[in-house]
Amino acid sequence: MLLSVFLACALLGAIVGFFAGLLGIGGGLIIVPVLVYLLPFFGVAAELAFPMALATSLASIMFTSSSAAFAHHKNGNIPWDIAKRIGITVAIGAMLGAIIAGMLTLDALTLFFACAVFSLAVYMFLSIKIERSIALPANWILQIIGLFTGIIASLMGIAGGAILVPILMYCSFPMRQAIGIATASGIVVALFGALGYVLIAPEQSLLPDWSFGYIYLPALLGIVLTSSLFAPIGVKVGSSLPIPYLKKGFAVFLMLVALKMMF
C-alpha cells in the first residue's frame, strides 16, 4: 500500500513539476484536488482526505520553493525589509487558516476551495494586467495584505503567489520584486500552514500510518522527489510552445475541476 501511494504521488509530483515549469504556476492548485480524490483509494477516510491534501501540499511547497527563493535572493529580487514586514502577518495568517480549516465542515471547506480555485482560474483565463498602481501603502496595510494572503493560501494549500503578486504589483512593486517577495512569503505560508495542520490534527490513532499530523509522509516524499526533477523539463518545453494559450487551457481545466468539486 505504501509503495502504491509513493508511486502514485511520484507521478503526481512529476506532473506538478512539469506544469509548474511550463506555465509558471504553483503546484498546490493541482496537488490538492488530486490528493482529495486519490487518498480515499488508499484507505484514507474521506473526512481526513481534504485536510491531509492541504497539509501535504503545503509541506511539499517548503521543499520545492526553497531553491526559487534562494535564486530570487541571489538576483536581488527580494527587498527583505518589505518581505519581513509582510512575512510576520503571513505566518500568523497561515496558522489561522489551518485553524479555520479545522473548524469548517468538509462541505464548507470543499466549497471554499472550489470557489477560490474558480476565481483564480477566471483571473488566469482573462490574463488581467495591472494597468494602474498606487503608492507604496503604509506598513499596517502591508501587514493586513500579508494576513489575508496567509489565511487564504493556507485554506487552499498553495504558496499564495497567485494572490500576493497582483496585489503587490498594484502597490507599485516591480514584477520581479513582487514575485521575489511572494516566493519568500510562500515558504512562510508553507512552514506555518503545515505546522498549523499538524497541531490541529486529531490524535495519531485516528490518522493513517505514516502521517505526521495531517501531513501524509509517503505522498509528500513522492511529490517532492519528482517535482523538482521535472520542473526544468517543463521550462525547456515551454520555450517552444504558445504559453498564453496553454495557460488559458489550463485555466479552463481548473474551472471544470472547481465546478466538479462544487456539484
C-alpha positions in Angstrom: 0.0 0.0 0.0 2.7 2.5 1.0 4.6 1.7 -2.3 1.4 2.4 -4.3 0.9 5.7 -2.5 4.5 6.7 -3.1 4.5 5.7 -6.8 1.1 7.5 -7.5 2.4 10.6 -5.8 5.7 10.4 -7.5 3.7 10.5 -10.8 1.7 13.4 -9.4 4.9 15.2 -8.5 6.3 14.8 -12.0 3.1 16.3 -13.5 3.1 19.1 -11.0 6.8 19.9 -11.6 6.4 19.8 -15.3 3.4 22.2 -15.4 5.0 24.5 -12.8 8.0 24.8 -15.1 5.9 25.0 -18.2 3.3 27.6 -17.1 4.9 29.2 -14.1 2.1 28.2 -11.7 2.1 26.9 -8.2 1.7 23.2 -7.7 -0.9 23.4 -4.9 -3.7 24.0 -7.4 -3.0 20.6 -8.9 -1.8 18.7 -5.8 -4.8 19.4 -3.5 -7.7 18.3 -5.8 -5.8 15.2 -7.0 -4.9 14.1 -3.4 -8.5 14.7 -2.3 -9.7 12.1 -4.9 -6.6 9.9 -4.6 -6.2 9.4 -0.9 -9.5 7.6 -0.2 -8.5 4.9 -2.7 -5.5 4.2 -0.4 -7.7 3.8 2.7 -7.7 7.3 4.0 -11.1 8.3 5.4 -13.0 10.7 3.3 -13.3 13.3 6.1 -9.5 13.2 6.5 -8.6 13.4 2.8 -9.1 17.2 2.4 -7.1 18.5 5.4 -4.4 15.9 4.6 -4.3 17.1 1.0 -3.9 20.7 2.1 -1.3 19.9 4.7 0.7 17.7 2.4 0.6 20.3 -0.4 1.9 23.0 2.0 4.7 20.7 3.3 5.8 20.0 -0.3 6.0 23.7 -1.0 8.6 24.1 1.8 10.9 22.0 -0.3 10.0 23.0 -3.8 10.0 26.8 -3.2 13.3 27.0 -1.3 15.5 26.9 -4.5 13.4 29.5 -6.2 13.5 31.8 -3.1 17.3 31.4 -3.0 17.6 32.3 -6.7 15.5 35.4 -6.2 17.6 36.4 -3.2 20.8 35.9 -5.2 19.5 38.1 -8.0 18.5 40.8 -5.6 14.8 40.5 -6.3 13.7 40.3 -2.6 13.5 43.6 -0.7 13.9 42.0 2.7 12.7 45.0 4.7 9.3 44.6 3.0 9.3 40.8 2.9 10.0 40.7 6.7 7.1 43.0 7.4 4.7 41.0 5.3 6.1 37.7 6.4 5.2 38.2 10.1 1.5 38.5 9.4 1.7 35.9 6.6 2.9 33.4 9.3 0.0 34.4 11.6 -2.5 34.2 8.7 -1.2 30.7 7.7 -1.7 29.4 11.2 -5.1 31.0 11.4 -6.0 29.4 8.0 -5.3 26.0 9.3 -7.3 26.6 12.5 -10.2 27.9 10.4 -10.0 24.8 8.2 -10.2 22.6 11.3 -13.4 24.4 12.3 -15.1 24.1 8.9 -17.2 21.2 7.9 -15.9 19.1 5.0 -18.6 20.5 2.7 -17.8 24.1 3.7 -14.1 23.6 3.2 -14.6 21.9 -0.2 -16.9 24.8 -1.3 -14.4 27.4 -0.2 -11.6 25.7 -2.0 -13.6 25.2 -5.2 -14.8 28.9 -5.2 -11.3 30.2 -4.7 -9.8 27.9 -7.4 -12.6 29.0 -9.8 -11.8 32.7 -9.1 -8.1 32.3 -9.7 -8.8 30.3 -12.9 -11.0 33.1 -14.2 -8.2 35.6 -13.4 -5.7 33.4 -15.2 -8.0 32.9 -18.2 -8.7 36.6 -18.6 -5.0 37.4 -18.3 -5.8 40.5 -16.4 -2.9 43.0 -16.4 -2.3 45.6 -13.7 -2.7 48.8 -15.7 -2.6 51.2 -12.8 -0.9 51.3 -9.4 -1.0 53.2 -6.1 1.8 54.5 -4.0 3.5 52.1 -1.5 0.9 51.7 1.3 1.5 52.2 4.9 3.1 49.4 7.0 -0.2 48.3 8.6 -1.8 47.9 5.2 1.1 45.7 4.0 0.6 43.6 7.2 -3.1 43.2 6.5 -2.3 42.1 3.0 0.1 39.5 4.5 -2.5 38.3 6.9 -5.2 38.0 4.2 -2.7 36.1 1.9 -1.7 33.7 4.7 -5.2 32.8 5.6 -6.4 32.2 2.0 -3.3 30.4 0.9 -3.3 28.1 4.0 -7.0 27.3 3.4 -6.1 26.4 -0.3 -2.9 24.6 0.3 -1.0 26.9 -2.0 2.0 29.2 -1.6 -0.1 32.3 -2.2 1.8 33.9 -5.1 -1.3 34.0 -7.3 -2.9 36.2 -4.6 0.1 38.3 -3.5 1.8 39.1 -6.8 -1.1 41.0 -8.3 -1.7 42.9 -5.1 2.0 43.9 -4.8 2.1 45.0 -8.4 -0.9 47.2 -7.8 1.0 48.6 -4.8 3.8 49.8 -7.3 6.2 47.0 -6.8 8.1 45.9 -10.0 7.1 42.4 -11.2 10.5 40.9 -10.2 10.3 42.2 -6.7 6.6 41.2 -6.4 7.5 37.7 -7.4 10.5 37.6 -5.1 8.5 38.8 -2.1 5.8 36.3 -2.9 8.3 33.4 -3.2 9.8 34.2 0.2 6.3 34.6 1.7 5.3 31.2 0.1 7.9 29.4 2.2 6.5 31.2 5.3 2.9 30.1 4.3 4.1 26.6 3.8 6.0 26.3 7.0 3.4 27.8 9.4 0.4 26.5 7.5 1.8 22.9 7.6 2.6 23.4 11.3 -0.9 24.6 11.9 -2.3 21.4 10.2 0.0 19.3 12.4 -1.3 21.0 15.6 -5.0 20.8 14.8 -4.9 17.1 13.7 -6.6 14.6 15.8 -4.7 12.0 17.9 -2.4 9.7 15.9 -4.6 6.7 16.4 -7.3 8.3 14.3 -4.9 9.1 11.5 -3.4 6.8 8.8 0.0 5.2 9.5 3.0 7.3 8.3 1.2 10.6 8.9 2.6 13.5 10.8 -0.4 15.4 12.0 -2.4 15.9 8.7 0.8 15.6 6.6 0.8 12.2 4.8 4.5 11.4 4.6 4.5 8.8 1.7 2.6 11.3 -0.5 5.0 14.1 0.5 8.1 12.1 -0.3 6.8 11.1 -3.8 5.8 14.6 -4.7 9.0 16.2 -3.5 11.3 13.7 -5.2 9.9 14.1 -8.7 8.5 17.6 -8.9 12.0 19.3 -8.7 13.3 16.9 -11.4 10.5 17.7 -13.9 10.3 21.5 -13.4 13.3 22.2 -15.6 11.9 19.9 -18.3 8.7 22.0 -18.3 10.7 25.2 -18.6 12.6 23.8 -21.6 9.5 22.5 -23.4 7.7 25.8 -22.7 10.3 27.8 -24.6 8.9 26.4 -27.9 5.2 26.4 -27.1 2.4 29.2 -27.1 2.3 29.6 -23.3 -0.5 32.2 -23.2 -2.9 29.7 -24.9 -1.7 26.8 -22.7 -2.4 28.9 -19.6 -5.9 29.6 -20.9 -6.5 25.9 -21.5 -5.2 25.1 -18.0 -7.5 27.8 -16.5 -10.5 26.1 -18.2 -9.4 22.8 -16.8 -9.2 24.3 -13.3 -12.7 25.8 -13.7 -14.0 22.4 -14.6 -12.3 20.8 -11.6 -13.7 23.6 -9.3 -17.2 23.1 -10.7 -16.9 19.3 -10.2 -16.0 19.9 -6.6 -18.9 22.3 -6.1 -21.5 19.9 -7.5 
